[in-house]
Amino acid sequence: MMITIRLAAEFDRPQLFELIAAIDNFNNAEKELAREVITDGLASEKNGYYILVAIDQQDTLLGFICYGPIPITVQRWDMYWIAVAPESARLGIGTLLLQAMEEKLGQGRIYVDTSSTPGYNKARSFYERHGYQVACVLPDFYATGDDKIVYCKEL
């Protein structure tokens, strides 16, 4: 399968929204926030969100990654979202998206937040396999028993 990584465009919006809706691990509030971030990112890069998409030869969206600069920092970035279509999972698409983001950034430090709940075990394992290290844990951040784990990687 040939996969292309490119900047997202307005015409990707419906497929991006469909992909978000298909991710069972995201709750309704997370899905709504993802749609808002995608809308802002597609509207203008001035909003601080960059979105890369992975597509196949038929222009089917396979996944996306959204990241942006952290205000008032020097070369510090937040990775806000990374998602792969469930039917395309385990094909290396997440790795391709992550590598594309890191190559675009070139240098600096990337942060990514995730939950400590079991539903995010795969996400945490993914970050750790790609060289992200736990920078801090904020206990009971999202809810009682749901810590916020902040990962970091120096490029």
C-alpha positions in Angstrom: 0.0 0.0 0.0 1.4 3.4 -1.0 0.8 6.0 1.7 1.3 9.7 1.2 1.6 12.2 4.1 0.6 15.8 3.3 -0.9 18.9 4.9 -4.6 18.6 5.5 -6.9 20.7 3.4 -10.5 21.9 3.8 -11.7 19.1 1.6 -10.4 16.6 4.2 -12.8 17.8 6.8 -15.5 15.2 6.3 -13.1 12.3 6.4 -11.3 13.8 9.4 -14.6 14.0 11.2 -15.6 10.5 10.2 -12.3 9.2 11.5 -12.7 10.9 14.8 -16.2 9.5 15.1 -14.9 6.0 14.5 -12.3 6.0 17.3 -14.1 4.2 20.2 -11.4 5.1 22.7 -12.3 8.8 22.4 -15.3 9.9 24.6 -17.8 12.4 23.3 -16.1 15.4 24.9 -12.7 14.4 23.3 -14.4 13.9 19.9 -16.0 17.4 20.1 -12.7 19.0 21.1 -10.9 17.2 18.2 -13.5 18.5 15.7 -13.0 22.0 17.1 -9.2 21.8 16.8 -9.5 20.4 13.3 -11.9 23.2 12.3 -9.5 25.8 13.7 -6.5 24.1 12.1 -8.1 24.0 8.6 -9.3 27.6 8.9 -5.8 29.1 9.3 -2.3 28.1 10.5 -2.4 31.4 12.5 -4.7 29.5 14.9 -1.6 27.4 16.0 -2.6 24.0 14.7 -0.9 22.0 11.9 -2.6 18.9 10.6 -0.9 16.2 8.5 -2.9 13.4 6.9 -2.0 10.0 5.7 -3.9 9.0 2.5 -3.8 6.0 0.2 -3.8 5.9 -3.6 -7.6 6.5 -3.7 -7.3 9.6 -1.4 -8.9 7.6 1.5 -7.9 9.2 4.8 -6.0 6.6 6.9 -4.9 8.8 9.8 -3.9 12.3 10.9 -1.7 14.1 13.4 -2.3 17.5 14.8 0.4 19.6 16.5 1.3 23.2 17.2 3.7 25.6 18.8 3.4 26.2 22.6 2.8 29.9 23.0 5.6 32.0 24.5 8.2 29.2 24.2 11.1 28.6 21.9 10.9 25.5 19.7 8.5 23.7 22.1 5.6 21.9 20.5 2.4 20.2 21.6 1.1 17.1 19.8 -2.6 17.4 20.3 -4.0 14.4 18.4 -2.9 11.4 16.5 -5.4 8.9 15.2 -5.5 6.1 12.7 -8.6 4.7 11.1 -9.5 1.5 13.0 -9.4 -0.6 9.7 -5.9 0.7 9.1 -4.4 0.1 12.5 -1.2 -1.8 13.0 0.1 -0.9 9.5 2.7 1.7 10.6 0.6 4.7 9.7 0.9 6.3 13.1 4.7 5.9 12.9 4.7 7.6 9.5 2.7 10.5 10.8 4.8 10.9 13.9 8.0 10.8 11.8 6.6 13.3 9.3 5.8 15.7 12.2 9.2 15.3 13.7 10.9 15.9 10.4 8.9 19.0 9.8 9.8 20.4 13.2 13.5 19.5 12.9 14.5 20.5 16.4 13.0 21.5 19.7 11.0 19.6 22.2 7.6 17.9 21.6 5.1 17.2 24.4 2.1 15.0 24.3 -0.5 14.4 27.0 -2.4 11.2 27.6 -4.5 9.4 30.1 -3.4 6.8 32.6 -6.5 4.7 32.1 -6.2 1.2 30.5 -7.9 2.4 27.3 -4.7 4.4 26.6 -2.2 1.6 27.2 -1.6 1.3 23.4 -1.1 5.0 23.1 1.5 5.1 25.9 3.3 2.1 24.5 3.4 3.8 21.1 4.9 7.0 22.5 7.5 5.0 24.5 8.5 2.9 21.5 9.2 6.1 19.6 11.5 7.7 22.2 9.0 9.7 24.2 9.7 9.7 27.9 7.5 10.5 30.8 8.1 14.1 31.8 5.5 14.2 34.6 2.4 12.6 36.0 -0.5 14.8 37.3 -2.6 12.6 39.6 -6.3 12.6 39.2 -6.1 15.2 36.5 -8.9 14.2 34.2 -11.0 12.5 37.0 -10.3 10.6 40.2 -8.1 7.7 39.2 -7.3 9.2 35.8 -3.9 10.7 35.8 -2.5 13.0 33.1 0.8 11.6 31.8 2.9 14.1 29.9 5.5 12.6 27.5 8.4 14.6 26.0 10.9 14.0 23.2 13.9 16.1 22.4 14.5 16.3 18.7 
